[in-house]
Amino acid sequence: MYEFDIFNTENYFSDYARNKYEQLYNEIRNQPEDYILNVDETKYFDYLLEKYESDLITFYFDKGSIDSTNNILTYYLPFGGNKEILKFRPNHYSFTVTVFINENCVCFNIPYTDAEMIRNYKDQQERKIKNQYKNLEKEINEYNSSLPIRISNIFKEYKTEIIKHRNDLKSLGIPLRNKNESQTYAVPIFKKNKPLPFKHKPNENELEPIITPEDYNEILKIIYNYGKSLERLPSTYTGKNEEELRDEFISTLTPILNESVTGETYNKKGKTDILIRHENTNIFIAECKFWRGIKSYCAAINQLLSYLTWRDTKTALVIFVDNKKIDPVLKQIKIKTKKHNNYLKEHESSGESWFNYTFHLNGDKSRKIKLAVLIFHMPADT
């Protein structure tokens, strides 16, 4: 039974709101330029509004009930909405109530005295909950009402920058280079208003679909930015296992990609955690693991490599660190990754906890793959 002070934990709603604003900003700014220029703005704004709006809580004070077990009275107050909201603190707060959650109810114990004192205690605790929630509800409504203009401003600012940048390049009068792939064709994985069909002639040397280095980096940026946002709010990851955290990333990627994004998908020798697939070809594979020491980390690399075929060239390993300190973990990863038998090259890091490498496939040094290692600090005792 996990007890906490309702609407009075260490997590301020104002911090949560700022974090959501940052996620919103990153999601829009991480979109490819062509997507921003061609998307149906009304539909895109509606999607973002629905995604980033915060839930409200509804308490059913007229449907409360009491349970008596071993001379302990427990009051059950039913509620509806996201239970995580119960743990947010408004900027203006007062004394509150220590509660626990059970059967979609906010529960608190009542001293076992006479009937009148029990009733008075129950009413007093409910008033505290009501008063505290009024302060939080005001902040939630202010946050929700601010979203439309924030969405519009971020989008329009980014779109204006794109148009100016393209006009500046056009004014140079110098043709831009086009990079042609001789054996592959790039898949436009990010959603657009009207996805363009692929046009190529199938033959005995059928081209293999790939994602461009730019789109690969965009996917990693989305994963990295979302993971960093989770780090700032312990309530978003506390108590969650690998599958639940993996699903957080899948739910973030799915709405903005054209391609199929799945989890726990069979691939060659096992099940991979995050798989992006174009038609019947895998174009991105990622594994999610909790840090359980360097041996476990190396085993995770081996597991990921065992999934890959020669067509799978862009991968990632997502590590959740629940240790109190992350620096020793980062140092071990930096040292040991380069000692792996399949290691070929280390590239410039993209973040403090985002490392990039080139590996080769098992048994074939000529087949190179990109491996990004993204590490997120989610201490268990937060």
GIKA-V577516 format. One record per residue. RES is the residue in three letters. PHI is phi as a letter, one per 40 degrees, with the letter a starting at -180 (none if undefined). PSI is psi as a letter, one per 20 degrees, with the letter a starting at -180 (NA if undefined). D_FIRST is the distance of its C-alpha to the first C-alpha in whole Angstrom. Layout:
res:RES phi:PHI psi:PSI d_first:D_FIRST
res:RES phi:PHI psi:PSI d_first:D_FIRST
This chain:
res:MET phi:none psi:o d_first:0
res:TYR phi:c psi:o d_first:4
res:GLU phi:c psi:q d_first:6
res:PHE phi:a psi:r d_first:10
res:ASP phi:c psi:o d_first:13
res:ILE phi:c psi:p d_first:15
res:PHE phi:f psi:k d_first:18
res:ASN phi:a psi:k d_first:18
res:THR phi:c psi:a d_first:16
res:GLU phi:c psi:i d_first:19
res:ASN phi:c psi:o d_first:20
res:TYR phi:c psi:q d_first:23
res:PHE phi:c psi:h d_first:24
res:SER phi:c psi:h d_first:27
res:ASP phi:c psi:g d_first:27
res:TYR phi:c psi:g d_first:25
res:ALA phi:c psi:g d_first:28
res:ARG phi:c psi:h d_first:30
res:ASN phi:c psi:g d_first:29
res:LYS phi:c psi:h d_first:29
res:TYR phi:c psi:g d_first:33
res:GLU phi:c psi:g d_first:33
res:GLN phi:c psi:g d_first:32
res:LEU phi:d psi:g d_first:34
res:TYR phi:d psi:g d_first:37
res:ASN phi:c psi:h d_first:37
res:GLU phi:c psi:g d_first:36
res:ILE phi:c psi:g d_first:40
res:ARG phi:c psi:i d_first:41
res:ASN phi:c psi:i d_first:41
res:GLN phi:c psi:q d_first:42
res:PRO phi:d psi:q d_first:46
res:GLU phi:d psi:g d_first:49
res:ASP phi:c psi:h d_first:50
res:TYR phi:c psi:g d_first:47
res:ILE phi:c psi:h d_first:47
res:LEU phi:c psi:h d_first:51
res:ASN phi:b psi:i d_first:51
res:VAL phi:c psi:q d_first:47
res:ASP phi:c psi:o d_first:47
res:GLU phi:c psi:h d_first:46
res:THR phi:c psi:g d_first:45
res:LYS phi:c psi:h d_first:43
res:TYR phi:c psi:g d_first:41
res:PHE phi:c psi:g d_first:40
res:ASP phi:c psi:g d_first:39
res:TYR phi:c psi:g d_first:37
res:LEU phi:c psi:h d_first:36
res:LEU phi:c psi:g d_first:35
res:GLU phi:c psi:h d_first:33
res:LYS phi:c psi:h d_first:31
res:TYR phi:b psi:i d_first:30
res:GLU phi:c psi:q d_first:30
res:SER phi:c psi:q d_first:26
res:ASP phi:c psi:q d_first:24
res:LEU phi:b psi:r d_first:24
res:ILE phi:b psi:p d_first:21
res:THR phi:b psi:p d_first:23
res:PHE phi:c psi:p d_first:21
res:TYR phi:b psi:n d_first:22
res:PHE phi:c psi:h d_first:23
res:ASP phi:c psi:j d_first:25
res:LYS phi:b psi:k d_first:22
res:GLY phi:c psi:q d_first:20
res:SER phi:a psi:r d_first:19
res:ILE phi:b psi:p d_first:17
res:ASP phi:b psi:p d_first:16
res:SER phi:b psi:o d_first:17
res:THR phi:b psi:p d_first:15
res:ASN phi:f psi:l d_first:16
res:ASN phi:g psi:k d_first:18
res:ILE phi:b psi:p d_first:15
res:LEU phi:c psi:p d_first:15
res:THR phi:b psi:p d_first:13
res:TYR phi:c psi:p d_first:15
res:TYR phi:b psi:o d_first:14
res:LEU phi:b psi:o d_first:16
res:PRO phi:c psi:q d_first:17
res:PHE phi:a psi:r d_first:18
res:GLY phi:b psi:q d_first:20
res:GLY phi:h psi:a d_first:20
res:ASN phi:c psi:o d_first:19
res:LYS phi:c psi:h d_first:15
res:GLU phi:c psi:h d_first:16
res:ILE phi:c psi:h d_first:18
res:LEU phi:c psi:h d_first:16
res:LYS phi:c psi:i d_first:15
res:PHE phi:c psi:q d_first:19
res:ARG phi:b psi:p d_first:21
res:PRO phi:c psi:r d_first:24
res:ASN phi:c psi:h d_first:27
res:HIS phi:b psi:o d_first:28
res:TYR phi:b psi:r d_first:25
res:SER phi:b psi:a d_first:24
res:PHE phi:c psi:q d_first:22
res:THR phi:b psi:a d_first:19
res:VAL phi:b psi:p d_first:16
res:THR phi:c psi:p d_first:12
res:VAL phi:b psi:r d_first:10
res:PHE phi:a psi:r d_first:7
res:ILE phi:b psi:p d_first:8
res:ASN phi:a psi:p d_first:9
res:GLU phi:f psi:l d_first:12
res:ASN phi:f psi:k d_first:14
res:CYS phi:b psi:q d_first:13
res:VAL phi:c psi:p d_first:12
res:CYS phi:b psi:q d_first:11
res:PHE phi:a psi:q d_first:12
res:ASN phi:c psi:q d_first:13
res:ILE phi:b psi:p d_first:16
res:PRO phi:d psi:p d_first:19
res:TYR phi:c psi:n d_first:20
res:THR phi:b psi:b d_first:24
res:ASP phi:c psi:r d_first:27
res:ALA phi:c psi:g d_first:27
res:GLU phi:c psi:g d_first:28
res:MET phi:c psi:h d_first:26
res:ILE phi:c psi:g d_first:23
res:ARG phi:c psi:g d_first:24
res:ASN phi:c psi:g d_first:25
res:TYR phi:c psi:g d_first:22
res:LYS phi:c psi:g d_first:20
res:ASP phi:c psi:h d_first:23
res:GLN phi:c psi:g d_first:23
res:GLN phi:c psi:h d_first:20
res:GLU phi:c psi:h d_first:21
res:ARG phi:c psi:g d_first:24
res:LYS phi:c psi:g d_first:22
res:ILE phi:c psi:g d_first:20
res:LYS phi:c psi:g d_first:23
res:ASN phi:c psi:g d_first:25
res:GLN phi:c psi:h d_first:23
res:TYR phi:c psi:h d_first:23
res:LYS phi:d psi:g d_first:27
res:ASN phi:c psi:g d_first:27
res:LEU phi:c psi:g d_first:25
res:GLU phi:d psi:h d_first:26
res:LYS phi:c psi:g d_first:30
res:GLU phi:c psi:h d_first:29
res:ILE phi:c psi:g d_first:28
res:ASN phi:c psi:h d_first:31
res:GLU phi:c psi:g d_first:33
res:TYR phi:c psi:g d_first:32
res:ASN phi:c psi:g d_first:32
res:SER phi:c psi:h d_first:36
res:SER phi:c psi:i d_first:37
res:LEU phi:c psi:g d_first:36
res:PRO phi:d psi:g d_first:39
res:ILE phi:c psi:h d_first:41
res:ARG phi:c psi:g d_first:39
res:ILE phi:d psi:g d_first:40
res:SER phi:c psi:g d_first:43
res:ASN phi:c psi:g d_first:44
res:ILE phi:c psi:g d_first:42
res:PHE phi:c psi:g d_first:44
res:LYS phi:c psi:h d_first:47
res:GLU phi:c psi:g d_first:48
res:TYR phi:c psi:g d_first:47
res:LYS phi:c psi:g d_first:49
res:THR phi:c psi:g d_first:52
res:GLU phi:c psi:g d_first:52
res:ILE phi:c psi:g d_first:52
res:ILE phi:c psi:g d_first:55
res:LYS phi:c psi:g d_first:57
res:HIS phi:c psi:g d_first:56
res:ARG phi:c psi:h d_first:58
res:ASN phi:c psi:h d_first:60
res:ASP phi:c psi:g d_first:61
res:LEU phi:c psi:h d_first:61
res:LYS phi:c psi:h d_first:64
res:SER phi:c psi:i d_first:66
res:LEU phi:c psi:h d_first:66
res:GLY phi:g psi:j d_first:69
res:ILE phi:b psi:p d_first:67
res:PRO phi:c psi:q d_first:66
res:LEU phi:c psi:q d_first:62
res:ARG phi:c psi:q d_first:62
res:ASN phi:b psi:p d_first:60
res:LYS phi:c psi:o d_first:59
res:ASN phi:b psi:p d_first:59
res:GLU phi:c psi:p d_first:58
res:SER phi:c psi:h d_first:60
res:GLN phi:b psi:j d_first:58
res:THR phi:b psi:r d_first:55
res:TYR phi:b psi:q d_first:54
res:ALA phi:c psi:p d_first:51
res:VAL phi:c psi:p d_first:49
res:PRO phi:c psi:n d_first:48
res:ILE phi:c psi:h d_first:44
res:PHE phi:c psi:p d_first:43
res:LYS phi:c psi:q d_first:43
res:LYS phi:b psi:r d_first:46
res:ASN phi:c psi:g d_first:48
res:LYS phi:b psi:n d_first:50
res:PRO phi:d psi:p d_first:49
res:LEU phi:c psi:p d_first:53
res:PRO phi:c psi:q d_first:54
res:PHE phi:c psi:p d_first:55
res:LYS phi:b psi:o d_first:58
res:HIS phi:a psi:q d_first:60
res:LYS phi:c psi:o d_first:62
res:PRO phi:c psi:p d_first:61
res:ASN phi:a psi:a d_first:63
res:GLU phi:c psi:i d_first:63
res:ASN phi:b psi:l d_first:61
res:GLU phi:d psi:p d_first:58
res:LEU phi:c psi:q d_first:57
res:GLU phi:c psi:p d_first:53
res:PRO phi:c psi:q d_first:50
res:ILE phi:b psi:r d_first:49
res:ILE phi:b psi:q d_first:47
res:THR phi:c psi:q d_first:49
res:PRO phi:d psi:h d_first:47
res:GLU phi:c psi:g d_first:47
res:ASP phi:c psi:h d_first:44
res:TYR phi:d psi:g d_first:43
res:ASN phi:c psi:h d_first:42
res:GLU phi:c psi:g d_first:41
res:ILE phi:c psi:g d_first:38
res:LEU phi:c psi:h d_first:37
res:LYS phi:c psi:g d_first:37
res:ILE phi:c psi:g d_first:35
res:ILE phi:c psi:g d_first:32
res:TYR phi:c psi:g d_first:33
res:ASN phi:c psi:h d_first:33
res:TYR phi:c psi:g d_first:30
res:GLY phi:c psi:g d_first:28
res:LYS phi:c psi:h d_first:29
res:SER phi:c psi:h d_first:27
res:LEU phi:c psi:h d_first:24
res:GLU phi:d psi:h d_first:24
res:ARG phi:c psi:i d_first:25
res:LEU phi:b psi:n d_first:21
res:PRO phi:d psi:h d_first:18
res:SER phi:c psi:i d_first:16
res:THR phi:c psi:i d_first:19
res:TYR phi:b psi:i d_first:18
res:THR phi:d psi:p d_first:15
res:GLY phi:g psi:i d_first:13
res:LYS phi:c psi:q d_first:16
res:ASN phi:c psi:a d_first:18
res:GLU phi:d psi:g d_first:22
res:GLU phi:c psi:g d_first:23
res:GLU phi:c psi:h d_first:21
res:LEU phi:c psi:h d_first:22
res:ARG phi:d psi:g d_first:26
res:ASP phi:c psi:h d_first:25
res:GLU phi:c psi:g d_first:25
res:PHE phi:c psi:h d_first:28
res:ILE phi:c psi:g d_first:30
res:SER phi:c psi:h d_first:29
res:THR phi:c psi:h d_first:31
res:LEU phi:c psi:h d_first:34
res:THR phi:d psi:g d_first:34
res:PRO phi:c psi:i d_first:36
res:ILE phi:b psi:j d_first:38
res:LEU phi:b psi:q d_first:40
res:ASN phi:c psi:h d_first:42
res:GLU phi:c psi:r d_first:41
res:SER phi:c psi:p d_first:39
res:VAL phi:b psi:o d_first:36
res:THR phi:b psi:r d_first:33
res:GLY phi:b psi:q d_first:31
res:GLU phi:f psi:l d_first:31
res:THR phi:b psi:p d_first:34
res:TYR phi:c psi:p d_first:37
res:ASN phi:a psi:o d_first:39
res:LYS phi:g psi:e d_first:42
res:LYS phi:b psi:j d_first:40
res:GLY phi:i psi:a d_first:36
res:LYS phi:b psi:p d_first:34
res:THR phi:c psi:q d_first:34
res:ASP phi:c psi:g d_first:31
res:ILE phi:b psi:p d_first:33
res:LEU phi:b psi:p d_first:36
res:ILE phi:b psi:p d_first:39
res:ARG phi:b psi:p d_first:42
res:HIS phi:b psi:o d_first:45
res:GLU phi:f psi:d d_first:46
res:ASN phi:b psi:j d_first:46
res:THR phi:b psi:p d_first:46
res:ASN phi:c psi:p d_first:43
res:ILE phi:b psi:i d_first:44
res:PHE phi:a psi:p d_first:40
res:ILE phi:b psi:p d_first:38
res:ALA phi:b psi:q d_first:34
res:GLU phi:b psi:p d_first:32
res:CYS phi:b psi:p d_first:28
res:LYS phi:a psi:q d_first:27
res:PHE phi:c psi:q d_first:24
res:TRP phi:c psi:p d_first:26
res:ARG phi:b psi:k d_first:27
res:GLY phi:h psi:r d_first:30
res:ILE phi:c psi:h d_first:33
res:LYS phi:c psi:g d_first:34
res:SER phi:c psi:h d_first:31
res:TYR phi:c psi:g d_first:33
res:CYS phi:c psi:h d_first:36
res:ALA phi:c psi:h d_first:35
res:ALA phi:c psi:h d_first:33
res:ILE phi:c psi:g d_first:37
res:ASN phi:c psi:g d_first:39
res:GLN phi:c psi:g d_first:36
res:LEU phi:c psi:g d_first:37
res:LEU phi:c psi:h d_first:41
res:SER phi:c psi:h d_first:41
res:TYR phi:c psi:h d_first:40
res:LEU phi:c psi:q d_first:43
res:THR phi:b psi:r d_first:46
res:TRP phi:c psi:i d_first:49
res:ARG phi:c psi:h d_first:48
res:ASP phi:c psi:o d_first:45
res:THR phi:b psi:i d_first:46
res:LYS phi:b psi:o d_first:43
res:THR phi:b psi:r d_first:40
res:ALA phi:a psi:q d_first:36
res:LEU phi:b psi:o d_first:34
res:VAL phi:b psi:o d_first:31
res:ILE phi:b psi:p d_first:29
res:PHE phi:b psi:o d_first:25
res:VAL phi:b psi:o d_first:25
res:ASP phi:b psi:j d_first:21
res:ASN phi:c psi:r d_first:23
res:LYS phi:c psi:h d_first:23
res:LYS phi:b psi:p d_first:27
res:ILE phi:b psi:h d_first:29
res:ASP phi:d psi:g d_first:32
res:PRO phi:c psi:h d_first:33
res:VAL phi:c psi:g d_first:32
res:LEU phi:c psi:g d_first:34
res:LYS phi:c psi:g d_first:37
res:GLN phi:c psi:g d_first:36
res:ILE phi:c psi:g d_first:36
res:LYS phi:c psi:h d_first:39
res:ILE phi:c psi:g d_first:41
res:LYS phi:c psi:h d_first:40
res:THR phi:c psi:h d_first:40
res:LYS phi:c psi:i d_first:44
res:LYS phi:c psi:i d_first:45
res:HIS phi:c psi:q d_first:43
res:ASN phi:c psi:h d_first:46
res:ASN phi:c psi:i d_first:46
res:TYR phi:c psi:p d_first:46
res:LEU phi:b psi:g d_first:49
res:LYS phi:a psi:q d_first:49
res:GLU phi:b psi:p d_first:46
res:HIS phi:b psi:r d_first:47
res:GLU phi:c psi:p d_first:46
res:SER phi:c psi:q d_first:42
res:SER phi:c psi:i d_first:41
res:GLY phi:a psi:r d_first:38
res:GLU phi:d psi:h d_first:37
res:SER phi:b psi:k d_first:34
res:TRP phi:b psi:o d_first:36
res:PHE phi:b psi:q d_first:39
res:ASN phi:b psi:p d_first:42
res:TYR phi:a psi:q d_first:44
res:THR phi:b psi:p d_first:46
res:PHE phi:b psi:r d_first:46
res:HIS phi:b psi:q d_first:48
res:LEU phi:c psi:q d_first:47
res:ASN phi:d psi:p d_first:47
res:GLY phi:g psi:j d_first:51
res:ASP phi:a psi:n d_first:52
res:LYS phi:c psi:i d_first:53
res:SER phi:c psi:i d_first:55
res:ARG phi:c psi:o d_first:52
res:LYS phi:c psi:q d_first:50
res:ILE phi:b psi:q d_first:46
res:LYS phi:c psi:p d_first:44
res:LEU phi:b psi:o d_first:41
res:ALA phi:b psi:p d_first:39
res:VAL phi:b psi:o d_first:36
res:LEU phi:b psi:p d_first:33
res:ILE phi:b psi:p d_first:30
res:PHE phi:b psi:p d_first:27
res:HIS phi:c psi:o d_first:25
res:MET phi:b psi:m d_first:21
res:PRO phi:d psi:p d_first:20
res:ALA phi:c psi:h d_first:17
res:ASP phi:c psi:j d_first:16
res:THR phi:c psi:NA d_first:17
